[in-house]
Amino acid sequence: MQQIFNFIFKNSNRILFLLLLSISFFLTIQAHSYHKSKIISSANILSGGVYEKINNVSEYLNLKTQNDALAIENARLKSILFATTDSISITKLEKTKETQPYDIVVSKVIHNSYNVHENYLTLNSGKLQGVKSDMGVINNLGLVGVIDNTSPRYSTVVSILNVKSQINAKIKKSNHFGSLIWNGKSTGFVQLIDVPRLASVRKGDTIVTGGQSVIFPENINIGTIEKIYIDNKTNYYTLDIKLFNDMTNLGHVYILKSRYRDELNNLEKVKKNE
């Protein structure tokens, strides 16, 4: 305590000067609006810069949560859209909730191969989420593949970039069907084969899923016609399809669970046994 008093006594002149200087600054700022505004502005710039940096870090750390939330909301909207042809009236969409033919599981690609002839993806969803083999997989741009095998927490997907993949697809404007395959050459293109010559085809026409199975709903985007070939032996078209999806860069995907799958499969089994 004695040391404090000694310090104050020795530096009393300096302390008095600083005190008077501070009081004079305070009075000057209070008496002149221009000086006051400049001081406040400078303080705001400093604190605003700090808050902005903190907010940027916070937003970055929350990106995963925000992306997951957006993916879940997209899944809900897609499920509603699959149940109706009227995608404009939100009121009508909400009323279809009880008749939605597909439930949707939001998942994420944790492994993706695309540089061999038989490419597969691995997703972080499995049996615990109700995922089974032969369920369709899409994302916001279109077709991705079909579930192959599942474990409790993971599943593998036969990519559309797999030479064994074969999916029903059609030309959107004419409803002529074919089989979607991959020739194993380019990651940006697949092929639609067995398209009848009667079909009107043109470069740029959109190709979508055909909906002739419970794996995919009708009219899921696939890509556009890039090249047209005629098979003189079969008299059918083979079409090169430029994919909407970049199959080398996949994040969140949606697994489609048909509510009527078991019913339809059982019916088809009965038909085969007759």
C-alpha positions as CSV (number, residue, x, y, z in Angstrom):
1,M,0.0,0.0,0.0
2,Q,2.9,2.3,0.9
3,Q,4.4,1.7,-2.5
4,I,1.2,2.8,-4.2
5,F,1.2,6.1,-2.3
6,N,4.9,6.6,-3.1
7,F,4.2,6.0,-6.9
8,I,1.3,8.5,-6.9
9,F,3.3,11.1,-5.0
10,K,6.3,10.7,-7.3
11,N,4.1,10.9,-10.5
12,S,1.5,13.3,-9.2
13,N,2.2,15.9,-11.9
14,R,1.9,13.4,-14.7
15,I,-1.2,11.9,-13.3
16,L,-2.8,15.3,-12.9
17,F,-1.8,16.2,-16.5
18,L,-3.4,13.1,-17.9
19,L,-6.5,13.5,-15.8
20,L,-7.0,17.1,-17.0
21,L,-6.2,16.1,-20.6
22,S,-8.9,13.4,-20.4
23,I,-11.4,15.8,-18.9
24,S,-10.7,18.3,-21.7
25,F,-11.1,15.7,-24.4
26,F,-14.4,14.5,-22.9
27,L,-15.8,18.1,-22.7
28,T,-14.6,18.8,-26.2
29,I,-16.4,15.7,-27.6
30,Q,-19.6,16.4,-25.6
31,A,-19.7,20.0,-26.7
32,H,-19.1,19.5,-30.4
33,S,-21.3,17.1,-32.4
34,Y,-18.7,16.7,-35.2
35,H,-16.0,15.4,-32.9
36,K,-18.5,13.2,-31.1
37,S,-19.8,11.6,-34.3
38,K,-16.2,10.9,-35.5
39,I,-15.3,9.1,-32.2
40,I,-18.4,7.0,-32.3
41,S,-17.9,6.2,-35.9
42,S,-14.3,5.1,-35.3
43,A,-15.5,2.9,-32.4
44,N,-18.2,1.3,-34.5
45,I,-15.7,0.6,-37.3
46,L,-13.5,-1.2,-34.8
47,S,-16.2,-3.2,-33.1
48,G,-18.0,-3.9,-36.4
49,G,-14.9,-5.4,-37.9
50,V,-14.5,-7.7,-34.9
51,Y,-18.1,-8.7,-35.0
52,E,-17.9,-9.4,-38.7
53,K,-14.9,-11.6,-38.3
54,I,-16.6,-13.5,-35.5
55,N,-19.8,-13.8,-37.6
56,N,-17.9,-15.1,-40.6
57,V,-16.3,-17.8,-38.4
58,S,-19.6,-18.7,-36.9
59,E,-21.3,-18.9,-40.3
60,Y,-18.5,-21.1,-41.6
61,L,-18.8,-23.5,-38.6
62,N,-22.6,-23.6,-39.2
63,L,-22.4,-24.4,-42.9
64,K,-22.8,-28.2,-42.3
65,T,-25.9,-27.7,-40.2
66,Q,-27.4,-25.3,-42.7
67,N,-26.6,-27.6,-45.6
68,D,-28.2,-30.6,-43.8
69,A,-31.3,-28.5,-43.0
70,L,-31.6,-27.4,-46.6
71,A,-31.2,-31.0,-47.8
72,I,-34.0,-32.2,-45.5
73,E,-36.3,-29.4,-46.7
74,N,-35.5,-30.2,-50.3
75,A,-36.3,-33.9,-49.6
76,R,-39.7,-32.9,-48.2
77,L,-40.6,-30.8,-51.2
78,K,-39.4,-33.4,-53.7
79,S,-41.6,-36.0,-51.9
80,I,-44.6,-33.7,-52.3
81,L,-43.8,-33.0,-55.9
82,F,-43.6,-36.7,-56.8
83,A,-47.3,-37.0,-55.7
84,T,-48.7,-34.3,-58.0
85,T,-48.5,-32.9,-61.5
86,D,-49.4,-29.4,-60.3
87,S,-46.1,-28.0,-59.0
88,I,-47.4,-24.4,-58.9
89,S,-50.1,-24.5,-56.2
90,I,-48.5,-24.8,-52.8
91,T,-51.9,-25.4,-51.2
92,K,-52.5,-28.4,-53.4
93,L,-49.0,-29.7,-52.7
94,E,-49.5,-29.7,-49.0
95,K,-52.8,-31.5,-49.4
96,T,-51.1,-34.4,-51.1
97,K,-49.0,-35.3,-48.0
98,E,-51.1,-38.4,-47.2
99,T,-50.8,-39.8,-50.7
100,Q,-47.1,-39.3,-51.4
101,P,-45.9,-42.4,-53.2
102,Y,-42.3,-42.0,-52.0
103,D,-40.6,-41.3,-48.7
104,I,-37.2,-39.7,-49.0
105,V,-34.1,-40.4,-47.0
106,V,-31.4,-37.6,-47.0
107,S,-28.0,-39.1,-47.3
108,K,-24.4,-38.1,-48.1
109,V,-21.9,-39.6,-50.5
110,I,-18.8,-40.6,-48.5
111,H,-17.1,-42.4,-51.4
112,N,-17.5,-42.1,-55.1
113,S,-15.7,-44.0,-57.9
114,Y,-16.0,-42.9,-61.5
115,N,-12.8,-44.0,-63.3
116,V,-13.5,-47.7,-63.8
117,H,-16.1,-49.6,-65.8
118,E,-18.1,-50.7,-62.7
119,N,-18.4,-47.6,-60.5
120,Y,-20.1,-47.5,-57.1
121,L,-20.9,-44.9,-54.5
122,T,-21.0,-45.3,-50.7
123,L,-23.7,-43.5,-48.7
124,N,-23.8,-42.8,-44.9
125,S,-27.4,-44.3,-44.6
126,G,-28.3,-47.9,-44.3
127,K,-30.8,-50.4,-42.8
128,L,-31.3,-48.3,-39.7
129,Q,-32.8,-45.6,-41.9
130,G,-35.0,-48.1,-43.8
131,V,-32.7,-48.2,-46.9
132,K,-33.0,-51.4,-49.0
133,S,-31.6,-52.7,-52.2
134,D,-33.2,-51.5,-55.5
135,M,-34.1,-48.1,-54.2
136,G,-33.5,-45.1,-56.4
137,V,-30.9,-42.4,-55.7
138,I,-31.1,-38.9,-57.0
139,N,-29.9,-35.4,-56.2
140,N,-31.1,-31.9,-57.0
141,L,-29.8,-32.1,-60.5
142,G,-31.2,-35.6,-61.4
143,L,-30.4,-39.3,-61.5
144,V,-27.5,-40.8,-59.6
145,G,-28.0,-44.6,-59.3
146,V,-29.7,-47.5,-57.6
147,I,-29.0,-49.0,-54.1
148,D,-27.1,-52.2,-54.3
149,N,-26.2,-53.5,-50.8
150,T,-26.8,-52.2,-47.3
151,S,-25.4,-52.5,-43.8
152,P,-26.9,-51.0,-40.7
153,R,-25.4,-47.6,-41.3
154,Y,-24.1,-47.6,-44.9
155,S,-25.2,-48.5,-48.4
156,T,-23.6,-48.9,-51.8
157,V,-25.0,-47.6,-55.0
158,V,-24.7,-48.8,-58.5
159,S,-23.8,-45.6,-60.2
160,I,-25.3,-44.7,-63.6
161,L,-21.6,-44.7,-64.6
162,N,-21.6,-48.5,-64.4
163,V,-21.6,-50.7,-67.4
164,K,-24.1,-53.1,-65.6
165,S,-26.5,-50.3,-64.9
166,Q,-29.8,-50.3,-67.0
167,I,-32.6,-47.9,-66.2
168,N,-35.9,-47.2,-67.9
169,A,-35.8,-43.7,-69.5
170,K,-37.7,-41.7,-72.1
171,I,-37.6,-38.6,-74.3
172,K,-39.6,-36.0,-72.3
173,K,-41.4,-34.3,-75.2
174,S,-42.5,-37.5,-77.0
175,N,-42.7,-40.2,-74.2
176,H,-40.7,-42.7,-76.4
177,F,-38.9,-45.1,-74.1
178,G,-35.5,-46.7,-74.1
179,S,-32.9,-48.2,-71.8
180,L,-30.3,-46.0,-70.2
181,I,-26.9,-47.6,-70.1
182,W,-23.2,-46.5,-69.9
183,N,-20.6,-47.5,-72.5
184,G,-17.7,-47.0,-70.1
185,K,-16.1,-44.1,-72.0
186,S,-16.9,-40.6,-70.6
187,T,-18.0,-39.6,-67.1
188,G,-20.2,-36.8,-68.6
189,F,-22.3,-39.0,-71.0
190,V,-24.6,-42.0,-70.9
191,Q,-26.5,-43.7,-73.7
192,L,-30.2,-44.3,-74.3
193,I,-30.6,-47.4,-76.5
194,D,-33.5,-49.2,-78.2
195,V,-35.3,-45.9,-79.0
196,P,-37.7,-46.6,-81.9
197,R,-37.0,-44.9,-85.3
198,L,-40.6,-43.5,-85.1
199,A,-39.5,-41.2,-82.3
200,S,-38.8,-37.6,-83.1
201,V,-35.4,-36.9,-81.7
202,R,-33.3,-33.8,-81.8
203,K,-30.1,-32.6,-80.2
204,G,-30.9,-30.7,-77.0
205,D,-34.1,-32.7,-76.2
206,T,-34.4,-33.6,-72.5
207,I,-34.2,-37.2,-71.3
208,V,-36.0,-38.2,-68.0
209,T,-36.9,-41.3,-66.1
210,G,-39.7,-43.4,-67.6
211,G,-41.5,-44.3,-64.4
212,Q,-42.1,-47.9,-65.5
213,S,-40.9,-49.3,-62.2
214,V,-41.2,-48.4,-58.5
215,I,-37.5,-47.5,-58.3
216,F,-37.8,-44.0,-59.8
217,P,-40.8,-41.7,-60.2
218,E,-41.5,-40.4,-63.7
219,N,-39.8,-37.4,-65.1
220,I,-36.6,-37.3,-63.0
221,N,-34.1,-35.3,-65.0
222,I,-31.2,-37.2,-66.6
223,G,-29.7,-35.0,-69.3
224,T,-30.0,-33.8,-72.9
225,I,-29.4,-35.5,-76.3
226,E,-25.9,-34.7,-77.6
227,K,-25.5,-37.1,-80.5
228,I,-27.9,-39.4,-82.5
229,Y,-26.9,-42.7,-84.0
230,I,-28.9,-45.2,-86.1
231,D,-28.4,-48.9,-85.6
232,N,-29.0,-50.3,-89.1
233,K,-29.3,-53.8,-87.8
234,T,-32.0,-53.2,-85.2
235,N,-33.5,-50.0,-86.8
236,Y,-33.4,-48.3,-83.4
237,Y,-31.7,-45.1,-82.3
238,T,-28.8,-44.9,-79.9
239,L,-28.6,-41.5,-78.2
240,D,-25.6,-40.0,-76.5
241,I,-27.0,-38.2,-73.4
242,K,-25.1,-35.3,-71.8
243,L,-25.7,-35.6,-68.0
244,F,-27.1,-32.7,-66.0
245,N,-25.1,-34.2,-63.0
246,D,-21.4,-33.9,-62.5
247,M,-20.9,-37.5,-61.4
248,T,-17.4,-36.7,-60.2
249,N,-18.6,-34.2,-57.7
250,L,-21.5,-35.5,-55.5
251,G,-22.6,-34.3,-52.0
252,H,-26.0,-34.8,-50.6
253,V,-28.3,-37.3,-52.3
254,Y,-31.9,-38.5,-51.8
255,I,-32.9,-42.1,-51.5
256,L,-36.4,-42.9,-52.8
257,K,-38.5,-45.3,-50.7
258,S,-41.6,-46.4,-52.6
259,R,-44.6,-46.9,-50.3
260,Y,-46.1,-49.3,-52.8
261,R,-43.0,-51.3,-53.6
262,D,-43.8,-54.5,-51.6
263,E,-47.4,-54.5,-52.9
264,L,-46.3,-54.2,-56.5
265,N,-43.5,-56.8,-56.2
266,N,-45.9,-59.3,-54.5
267,L,-48.5,-58.7,-57.3
268,E,-45.8,-59.4,-60.0
269,K,-44.7,-62.5,-58.2
270,V,-48.2,-63.9,-58.3
271,K,-48.5,-63.0,-62.0
272,K,-45.3,-64.9,-62.7
273,N,-46.4,-68.0,-60.8
274,E,-49.7,-68.3,-62.7
